[in-house]
């Protein structure tokens, strides 16, 4: 039987991430109080840059277990990511081990981090996979939308592939919401409908976050 990663390990990751993120950049965190203090919750994060996951992991008020593509688990990163409670997922197939571990996190009242777009892109939630809806409905977990803004800034970079050092990166947490319609249904139709609702909520949060942070021109 596959065990869910421990919250203790994720807390270690958060403690590593806090000084690292604040040392390299200038995170501005808004709305962290909206994350429920206890119980299962899913952080749905837009994804336009490699630093988005570590940034949220470092500034979130609770330790989080992120579903991360298996390609990231190479060399010394493999034992490190596992050691801080992160979940390896094979995106090319239905990874039952990853699904079981993720549901275990929620069943244990933990925080699951998901990039619902599946991979790095424009970071605008334009294309969502159904996995987020499944985990939210099956795990009976509210979704907290998270917008990371500024991580894809290209001007002034000293290191290729990373935002300019000491630049401001905004992390905006939104209000938690339920993905399901209250019926508890997990049919394909119900999950498709839930995905539409999720996309509307996430897109609205992203637009609101851009206005709130003065980043309306960000793409």
Buried (B, 14 or more C-beta within 10 A) or exposed (E): EEEBBBBEBBBBBBEBBBEBBEEBBBBBBBBBEBBBEEEBBBBBBBBBBBBBBBBBBBBBBBBBBBBBBBEBBEEEEEEEBBEBBBBBBEBEEEBEEBBBBBBBBBBBEBBBBBBBBBEBBEBBBEEBBBBBBBBBBBBBBBBBBBBBBBBBBEEEEEEEEBBBEEBBBBBBBBEBBBBBEEEEBEEEEBBEBBBEBBBEBBBEBBBBBBEBBEBEEBE
